[in-house]
């Protein structure tokens, strides 16, 4: 169990699974990351409070850069 509490959960605790909860930002490697999700999973979006990067753990692992942008 992790005591991650960015948005004032009254219990003060949110359970995270190892696969769903990143420990650092993939861009700057900061550990200051948050999410608004009450029950984070692989589709949860995360925000780095240091560099501002927003990412989704499952998309990041599959290589977002492979998707064509125009």
MOTA-V646019 format. One record per backbone hydrogen bond with DSSP energy under -0.5 kcal/mol. CO is the residue of the C=O (numbers start at 1). NH is the residue of the N-H. E is the energy in kcal/mol with one decimal. If there is no record, write none. Layout:
BEGIN
co/nh/e
CO/NH/E
CO/NH/E
END
This chain:
BEGIN
co/nh/e
2/14/-1.2
5/8/-0.6
9/12/-1.5
14/2/-0.6
17/21/-2.1
20/22/-0.8
25/29/-1.4
30/25/-2.4
31/33/-1.5
32/49/-3.4
32/50/-0.5
34/47/-2.6
41/44/-1.7
42/58/-1.8
44/57/-0.9
46/55/-2.2
47/34/-2.5
47/49/-0.5
48/52/-1.3
53/48/-2.6
55/46/-3.3
56/60/-2.8
57/61/-1.9
58/62/-1.2
59/63/-0.8
60/63/-0.6
63/66/-2.2
64/67/-1.8
END
